[in-house]
Amino acid sequence: MKQPFARLYLHLPFCRRKCGYCAFYSVDRHTSDMRQAYLQELNNELASFRGQCRPLRSIFIGGGTPSVLTPDELEELLRLLHMHVH
């Protein structure tokens, strides 16, 4: 049986521009539709792990530039995290 996890790294693949040194997968040409599709798939992924985490000690959001999300998209991201991994 797998141990429940207590830390979460959430890869957000959207950037303002792609840095030459960055090895993470990211895109700098993204649309609202792409970001919405990401949030929907994130919802599906988090739902598939329901019951496999204990109260989280940390959440790291990175890999791209989280501030490229609109306020509504950021609110949705936080709502999904609260709903699935609180």
N, C-alpha and C positions, 0 to 999 in steps of 0.2 A: 504494500500500500504506500502510495506517495505521501510524503509529509506536506501538510498545507503550507503555502508560502505566506510570508509576512511582509515582503517587499515587492514592489512592482516597478518595472521600467516600461514606460510607454513610449514607443518610437513614433514620433510625429514627423512624417517625411516631407514636410513643406518648408521651403526656405525662401528668403527674399532674393538671394543669389547663391549659387553653388561655389563654395570655397575650394580652392585648388588642393588644399591639404586634407580635406574631409573624405573619410573612407565610408561614411554611412550612406545608405541609400537615401536620396532626397531628390526632390524636383523643385525647380525654381519657376517653372511655368505651370501654375496650377489655377484651377477655376473653382468657383463656388460649388459646381456640380461634383468636382473631384473631391473636395473637402467633405461634402455631404455624403458621398459614397464611402469615404474613409470612416466617417462617424457611424454609418450604418453597419459597416463590416466590424468596426470596433465593438459595437453593441452585440453583434452575433458572437464574436470571439469571447468577450467578457461573460456573456450568458453561458457559454460552453464550459467555463471554469467555475460556475456557481457551486459553492460548497467546498471548493478546494483551497480556499484561503482563510486565514484567521484574521483578526483585526490587523490591518496594515500598520506597520511601523514607519514606512516611507513610501512615497510615490515620486518617481523621477520622470519628468516629461522632457524628452530631448530628441536628439538625432537630427532635428531640423531647427526651425525657428518657431516656437509655439506662439509667439506674438503675431504671426501672420494670420491666425484665426481671428475672425470678427468677434465682437463681444457675444453675439448670439451663438456662434460656433463654440466658443470657449465655455459658455454657460451649458451648452449641450454636452460637451466633453465632461465637465464636472458633474453634471446630472447623471451621466452614464456610470461614472466611477462611483458615485454615491449609491446608485441603485444596485450595482453589481458587487462591489468590493468594499463596502463600508466597514 
